[in-house]
């Protein structure tokens, strides 16, 4: 079977995109998906995303981790599939699609900038040592640190958390965050399913921005947080109510086409 595929990346978070409107891709073949995502024996990617037909919106986004397992929402992947659908000329600059966590609105803003509306966040668990746990479409562990984030051994530190008794069964994404002098955030993320650090994580930076706003304890009609990841810069905006309920959450950053190919299997 010959499969046409497209590679896209959003701040270094890279994905295999497949137009599956005919529903021909073998979604139950976890070994195949893992093979396609393998960086030595396959195409190589942090995940694989299918664009499928949907009765409730313009398309459905089905997302798989690089280990082949179907996963929860991926923010950078959502921005990439919005750009992909726009490049296929099946949507306009403003579009709506459905993913595993519900409906998402997206705006193609030009110059490869794509904004994606994320889910509202009604619960943030604050724990000792600058730790926050919340769900932004995927579950995240966010820890603020005082040391230089570029110098930490993120894989060792994150795996101790991700495979702890508390999180081993379902897994959790682990983010380490350093507040910079200009109040932007430097973020590094270890993703479950990839089981390694990725260059960027959309739901992770969203979780980090919301945790930072929770720390600030300020009520603003619109809260904007600038974030830097190893793969590039992102921006998160949202409203924060007195009850620490976060609404109108948007993730914005670049989403770029890399190349197109055909894979035979």
N, C-alpha and C positions, 0 to 999 in steps of 0.2 A: 504493500500500500504506500502510495506517495502522499505525503502530508505537507501542504504549504504552511509555513509558519512565518511569524514576524517577531523580531526582537525589539523591545522597547526598554527604556530605562528612565527612572525618575530619581534623580540625585544618586545615581549609582546602584539603586535597587533595581535589578534587571529581571525581565520576565519574557517568557515565550508566550506570544499571543496567537490564538488560532480562531479563525472565523468558523464557528461551529453552528451556523444557522440551520444547516441541514441535519444536525444532530448525528453525525457519523463518527465522531471521535469516541474511542473506547474508554469511557470515563471510569469504568470499573477495573482498568488495568493499571494498578498501582506501580507495578514493576516497570512498565513502559514509561509512565510519567516520570518516575525517579531516574530512569535511564536518560530520557530527553534532557532533564535538568542537570545531569552529571557533567562536571566541568572537564573531565578527562575523556569520557567515552561517549558523551552525547553532545547536545548543542551548548548546554551550560546556562544556568539561570537560578535565581533565588526562588522562582516559582513558575507555574504554568497557569494561564488564564484562558478560559473559553468564553467567547461571545456567542450567546445562544438566544433563540427567540423567546419572547415573553409576552403574555397576554395583558399584563398590567402596566408595562412600561415599554421603552424603546428597545431594550434588550436585557438579558440576564447575564450577570457576571458569575461564573463558577471558577473558584480559585483553589489551586492545589499547591501545597508546600513542595519543596524540592525533594522531600523523601517520598512523594507520591500520595500523601494523605490529603484528603479534602480539608480545607482549613476555614477559619473564621475570616472576617473582613481584613482586607489589605488596603491601606490608604494610598500608598504610592501605586499599587496595582490598579486601584480604582481610577486614579488620575490617568494612568497609562492606557487603560481600556477606553476611557472617554476620548482621549486623543486618537486612539486606534479607530474607534467608530466614526469619528469625524473625518479621519483620513480615508476611510472606506466610503465616505459620502452617504452614510445612512442616517446621520443626525446633523443638526445645526449646531451653532456655537453654544446654545443653551439646551441641555438635554437632561433626561431623567432615566435612570436605569435601576434595576433591582439586584441586590446581592443577598447573601445569606442572612445579613442583619437587617434587611428591609430596603426601603427606597432611598436613593441618593440623587441629589441634583448636582449637576456639574456645569462649569462654564469654561469654554475654551477662550482664553484671554489674549491670544496672539503671542508671538515670540516664544512659542513652545511652553507658555505658562498655562497651567490648568488648575482650576480651583474645584475642590470637591467638598460638598456638604457632608459632614460626618454625623454620627448619631449623637443625640443629646446625652449628657452624663448627669445622672441624678444622685450618684453615690460615689464618694471618695473616702476610702479608709486610710486614716492617718495612723502610722505606727511609729515606734521609737526609731531613733537614729536617722531621721530624715527620709523615712520610707513611706511611700504611698502606694496603694493598690486600687486600681480602677479599671473599668472596661470601656474602651473607645471603639467597640466593634470587635476587638480582640482583647484578652486579658493582659494587663501590664503591671509589672513591679517597677516602680520608679524610685531611685535612691539618689539624693543630692550628696555630692562629695565636695570636700574642700581642696583636694589635691589636684594636680595637673591631670586632666582626663586623658590626655594623649599618652601618658606614661603608665597607665594601669594595665594589668593583665586581665582584660575584660572576660576572656573565655573562661579562665580558671575561676574568677570571682562569680561570674554569672551561672556557671554550671553547678556550683555549690548551692545556689538558690533554686535554680530550675529543677534540679534532681533531689532537692530536700524532701523529707517525708510529706511536707505540706503540699508541694506542687508536683511531685514526681508523676502522679497518675495522669492528670489532665495537662500538665505543662503550663508554663507562663513565660511571656516575653520579659526580658530583664533589661532595664535602661539605667545607665549611670549618667548623671547630669551635673555639669559645673556651671554656676552662674558667673558670667563674664562681667568685667568692669562696666560695660555699656548696658547691662541688664539683658543682654541676649543670652541664650542658653547653648552650651556645647553638649551634644548628646551622642552617646554611643549605645548601640542596641545589640543584644544577643537574642536571636529569634528561635523560638521552638519550631520544630519541623525542618528548619534549615540546620539547627543545632550548631550554630556558629555566629560570629558577628557578621552583620550585613552593613553595607556602606550607609544605609539609611532605612528607616522604618516609619511609614506615614502614621499608623496608629500609635506608634511609640513616641514620636515627637508631639503628637496631639495630646497624649497622656502626660507627657513631660510639661507641656505648656499649661495644662489644666492644673496639674499638681503645683506648679509655680504660682499660679493665680490663687490657689487655695492657701498657700503659704503667705502671700501678700495680704490676704484678708481685706481686699478693697472691692467696693461695689462700683462698677463702671458700666455705662450703657454698652460700651464696646471695648473689649480687651484684646490687644494685639501683642503677640510674642514672636520675636524673631529667633530662629534656631539654626545652628550650624551642625552638620553631620559630616562624617568623613567623605560623603559623596556630594556635598553641596548644601546650599541654604534653602530653608523653607520658612513659611510664615503661617501661623495659626491665629485665627480671630474667633471670638465668641462673646456671648453675653454671660454675665455672672450675677445671679440674684442673691438676695440676702440669705436665702436658705442654702447657698452654695450649690445651686442647680445651674448647670451650664447648658445654654441653648444656642441655636444658630451658630454651630461650630463649623468652621471652614478651614480646610488645609489647602495651601496654595504653593506651587513650585513648578519646576520644569518637568516635562514629560516628553521624551524624545524618541523618535524612530531611529533604530540603529542599523538594521539590515533585514532583508527578506531572503528566505531560502526554501528548499524542498528537502524533507527528510524521508528516506525510504525505510520501511520496517515491515 
